[in-house]
Amino acid sequence: MYLICVRHLFVLLIGLALICPAVALDVPYLAGRVTDQAGLLSAEASIRISSILEELEQAKGAQVAVLTVPGLQDETIEKYSMRVVEVWKLGRKGVDDGLLLLIARDDRRIRIEVGYGLEGVVTDLDSRRIIDNIMLPVFRDSDFEGGIEAAVKAIRDLVMGDLDAIPGAALPGASGLPNGAGMVLG
């Protein structure tokens, strides 16, 4: 009798494991322009970055958010960033001028997810250069606050129309990978 109950329990557990999808990383509640779940920013840096993003939204309407997470729990950064922007609904309705700067600390990944309304302003190549030329050099010195803040300032400057906002933008032969896809930190 006991052996039969254990078998039924085992079969039930295997069945549940097969029909239940893997647990995906939750999308956090959007409580502000900066959501630092990975603990990369001090309170002062979060306030400074939020202020920059608020000024940008007031000037141009574009909604930019920063999200740091400890890790992606085996989800790709591309899929997770899309889930975040879909849940958060960044950008104005009908304009789609939202942008997400996502940093996955433990996975050493960065992604800039750009809404259709900003694609001509913050291009895939711009995103790549922001990551490669601005963020990574500073991150390599373990200055995550500085790298994130500098990237946010470059994004702000691009959206405001400053085409020289990214150092090295005129470098010949620079790679054009889409939206910082798969960028690896240092």
C-alpha positions as CSV (number, residue, x, y, z in Angstrom):
1,M,0.0,0.0,0.0
2,Y,2.8,2.4,1.0
3,L,4.7,1.6,-2.2
4,I,1.7,2.4,-4.4
5,C,1.1,5.8,-2.7
6,V,4.8,6.7,-3.2
7,R,4.5,5.8,-6.9
8,H,1.4,7.8,-7.4
9,L,3.0,10.8,-5.7
10,F,6.1,10.4,-7.9
11,V,4.0,10.2,-11.0
12,L,2.0,13.2,-9.9
13,L,5.1,15.3,-9.3
14,I,6.7,14.4,-12.6
15,G,3.4,15.2,-14.4
16,L,3.3,18.6,-12.7
17,A,6.9,19.3,-13.6
18,L,6.1,18.6,-17.3
19,I,3.0,20.7,-17.5
20,C,4.2,23.7,-15.4
21,P,6.4,26.1,-17.3
22,A,9.7,27.0,-15.8
23,V,9.5,29.9,-13.4
24,A,10.5,33.1,-15.2
25,L,12.1,36.1,-13.7
26,D,9.3,38.5,-12.5
27,V,9.0,41.9,-14.0
28,P,9.2,44.3,-11.0
29,Y,6.7,46.9,-10.3
30,L,7.4,50.2,-12.0
31,A,7.7,52.6,-9.1
32,G,10.0,55.2,-10.7
33,R,12.4,55.9,-13.5
34,V,15.1,53.9,-11.8
35,T,14.6,50.4,-10.4
36,D,17.8,49.1,-8.9
37,Q,17.2,45.5,-7.8
38,A,20.9,44.6,-8.2
39,G,22.1,47.3,-5.7
40,L,24.4,49.0,-8.2
41,L,23.3,52.5,-7.4
42,S,23.5,54.6,-4.2
43,A,20.3,56.5,-3.3
44,E,22.1,59.7,-4.4
45,A,22.9,58.3,-7.9
46,S,19.3,57.0,-8.3
47,I,18.0,60.5,-7.5
48,R,20.5,62.1,-10.0
49,I,19.6,59.6,-12.8
50,S,15.9,59.9,-12.1
51,S,16.2,63.7,-12.3
52,I,17.9,63.5,-15.7
53,L,15.2,61.2,-17.0
54,E,12.4,63.4,-15.6
55,E,13.9,66.5,-17.3
56,L,14.1,64.5,-20.6
57,E,10.5,63.4,-20.4
58,Q,9.4,67.0,-19.7
59,A,11.4,68.4,-22.6
60,K,10.8,65.7,-25.3
61,G,8.1,63.4,-23.9
62,A,10.3,60.3,-24.2
63,Q,10.0,57.9,-21.3
64,V,13.3,56.3,-20.4
65,A,13.7,53.8,-17.5
66,V,16.7,52.1,-15.9
67,L,16.4,48.6,-14.5
68,T,19.1,46.6,-12.8
69,V,18.6,43.0,-11.9
70,P,20.9,40.5,-10.1
71,G,20.5,37.9,-12.8
72,L,18.2,36.7,-15.6
73,Q,17.5,33.1,-14.3
74,D,18.4,31.5,-17.6
75,E,16.1,33.9,-19.6
76,T,17.7,35.8,-22.5
77,I,18.2,39.5,-22.0
78,E,16.3,40.1,-25.2
79,K,13.2,38.2,-24.0
80,Y,13.3,39.7,-20.6
81,S,13.8,43.3,-21.8
82,M,10.8,42.9,-24.1
83,R,8.7,41.5,-21.2
84,V,9.7,44.5,-19.1
85,V,8.8,47.1,-21.8
86,E,5.5,45.4,-22.5
87,V,4.5,45.3,-18.8
88,W,5.8,48.8,-18.0
89,K,4.3,50.3,-21.2
90,L,7.2,52.7,-21.6
91,G,6.6,55.6,-24.1
92,R,3.6,57.5,-25.0
93,K,0.7,55.7,-26.6
94,G,0.7,56.1,-30.4
95,V,4.3,57.5,-30.3
96,D,6.1,54.5,-28.7
97,D,9.0,56.7,-27.5
98,G,10.1,54.6,-24.6
99,L,13.5,53.2,-23.9
100,L,14.8,50.7,-21.3
101,L,18.4,50.5,-20.1
102,L,18.7,47.0,-18.6
103,I,21.7,45.7,-16.7
104,A,21.9,42.1,-15.5
105,R,24.7,42.2,-13.0
106,D,25.6,38.5,-12.4
107,D,25.0,37.6,-16.1
108,R,27.2,40.5,-17.2
109,R,24.7,41.6,-19.8
110,I,23.5,45.0,-20.8
111,R,20.7,45.8,-23.2
112,I,19.1,49.0,-24.5
113,E,15.6,48.3,-25.7
114,V,14.3,51.2,-27.9
115,G,10.7,51.8,-28.8
116,Y,9.8,52.3,-32.5
117,G,9.3,56.1,-31.9
118,L,12.9,56.5,-30.9
119,E,14.6,54.1,-33.3
120,G,15.7,56.9,-35.6
121,V,17.0,58.9,-32.7
122,V,18.8,56.2,-30.7
123,T,19.8,53.7,-33.3
124,D,21.1,50.1,-32.8
125,L,24.6,51.4,-33.6
126,D,24.1,54.2,-31.0
127,S,23.0,51.6,-28.4
128,R,26.1,49.5,-29.1
129,R,28.4,52.5,-28.8
130,I,26.8,53.7,-25.6
131,I,27.5,50.2,-24.1
132,D,31.0,49.8,-25.6
133,N,32.4,53.3,-25.4
134,I,30.6,54.7,-22.4
135,M,29.4,52.0,-20.0
136,L,32.0,49.1,-20.3
137,P,35.1,51.2,-19.8
138,V,33.7,52.6,-16.5
139,F,32.2,49.3,-15.4
140,R,35.6,47.7,-15.8
141,D,36.7,50.1,-13.0
142,S,33.8,48.8,-10.9
143,D,32.1,52.2,-11.2
144,F,28.6,51.0,-12.0
145,E,27.0,54.3,-10.9
146,G,29.3,56.3,-13.2
147,G,28.7,54.0,-16.1
148,I,24.9,54.0,-15.8
149,E,24.8,57.8,-15.2
150,A,27.1,58.4,-18.2
151,A,24.9,56.2,-20.4
152,V,21.7,57.9,-19.3
153,K,23.3,61.3,-20.1
154,A,24.3,60.1,-23.6
155,I,20.8,58.8,-24.2
156,R,19.4,62.1,-23.0
157,D,21.7,64.0,-25.3
158,L,20.8,61.9,-28.3
159,V,17.1,62.3,-27.7
160,M,17.7,66.1,-27.3
161,G,19.4,66.1,-30.7
162,D,23.1,66.1,-29.8
163,L,24.6,63.8,-32.5
164,D,28.0,64.0,-30.8
165,A,26.7,62.6,-27.6
166,I,28.7,59.3,-27.9
167,P,32.5,59.2,-27.9
168,G,33.9,57.2,-30.7
169,A,30.7,57.5,-32.8
170,A,32.8,58.4,-35.9
171,L,35.2,55.4,-35.5
172,P,35.5,53.5,-38.8
173,G,34.6,49.9,-38.8
174,A,32.5,50.0,-35.6
175,S,30.2,47.1,-35.2
176,G,26.5,47.5,-35.6
177,L,25.0,44.8,-33.5
178,P,21.3,45.3,-32.8
179,N,20.4,47.2,-29.6
180,G,23.3,46.1,-27.6
181,A,22.2,42.5,-27.9
182,G,24.3,40.1,-25.9
183,M,26.7,42.7,-24.7
184,V,29.0,41.3,-22.1
185,L,30.4,43.3,-19.2
186,G,34.2,43.4,-19.1
